[in-house]
Amino acid sequence: MSEAETRTLIERYVAAFNSGDRDAMLACLSEDVAHDINQGGREIGKEKFRWFLGMMDRHYREELSDVAIMVNQGGGRAAAEFTVRGTYLATAEGLPEANGQTYSLPAGIFFEIDDGLISRVTTYYNLADWTAQVAKD
């Protein structure tokens, strides 16, 4: 995949995230996508990713802004750095109680691309920063 094609794929993934179009997000992923969850484990497969998105949608409403996409030479890897702006909708297990708190924090995702699809999604953000923001409201 060319660098331009990889950039377009990541742009499509981010746009689908922001529009809430989970099917369009999933269409960007390989069937055996590896998903590295921030401060969590690794899950394999598009169906597990679909489940994860459903869980996230129950607890959070988020939008990615200030997005900067970087693609390596050859287009096999990419990264997106952005600001997550969100609302904490429902209490997630082990986290502070939700009552509609808003938050804004820097984050990033690293991607691997194989056969024109995203084969790895690794997300990083500062959970302590997020916790401090929602705990103060």
N, C-alpha and C positions, 0 to 999 in steps of 0.2 A: 504494500500500500504506500502511496506517495505521502509526503509530508502534508501536502494540501488536502488529500483525502482524509488523513487522520485528523487534521484540524477540523474539517467539516463534520466528521463523525462525533468528535467531542463537543462541538458546538451544538449539534443536533441533540445529544444526550443532555446537555445543560439546559437547552431550550425546553426539552420535554419535561425535565425536572421542574422548571419554573412554571410551566403551564399545567402541571399536575397530570400530565398524560403518561401514566405508568406503562401502558402498553407500548408507547413510542420509546420510552426508556429501555424497556426489555427487548425491543426489536434491535437495539444497538449492541446487545450482548450475545456472546456465544452460549451455546447450551450448557457448557461446562465451565462457565465463568467462575473465577476465584474471587471471593468477596472478603477482603480483610476489614473487619469492623473495628472502628476506633476503640482502642483499649479493650478489645475483645478477641475472639477467635477468628478463624477462617472458615467460611462456608463455601461449598462448591455446588454450582448448578443454578440455572435460571429460576427454577421453581422456589428454591430457598431464598433467592434474591427477591422474588415476587412476594413471598411471605414477609420478608424484612421490610419491604416498602409499605405493605399493609399495616404492619405494626407501627412504623414511623408515622404514617398518616393518621393513626388513631391518637397519637401522643403529641404530634408537632405539626405546625403549618410553617413551612420554610420557603424562602426564596434566596437564590444565589445572585449576588450583585458584585460589581467591580471585578468581573471575571477576566483573568489573564490566562491564556492557554499557551503552553510551550510544547513543542514537538521535537523529538530528536531527529537527527539525520537518518533518513531511511523510513521514518514514520512508524517504527515498531513500538515506541513508547511515547507517552505524553503525560502532561500534568496540567492541572487547572488549579490556580490559586484564586480565592474569592473571599467575600464576606458573606456569612450566613446571617440572614435577618429572619427571625422567627418568633412564633408564639407557642408557648407550652400549654397544650390543650387539656391533657389528661395525665394524671400521675403515672409515671413509668416505675416499675419495680426497682427498688433500691435507690431511687432518686427523690429529690425534694417534692413536696406536694405541689401539684399544678393548680393554678388559679388564673390562667390567662396571661402569665408573665411574658414580657417580650425580651428578646435578647439579640445581640449582634456580636459576632466574633469571627476572627480570621480562621480560615480552614483551607484544606487542600485535598485533592484527590490525585493519585498516581494511577496511570492506566497502562496496560499492555494490550497490544493489538495483534490479532492473528486472523488471517483469512478475511480481512475486512470488517471484523467485529471486535468488540472489547472483550478480552479474555481475562483481564484482572482489573479489579477496582479496589484500591487501597485508600481509605479515608483517614485523615488526621485533623484533629482540632483539640483545643485545650479544654478538657472536661472540667478541670478546676475553675477555669474562667467562666464557663457556662453555668456551673453550679453556683458560683458566687453571684452571678447576675440574676438567676431565678430565685435564689434564697433570700435576696434582699427585698423583693417585692411582696 
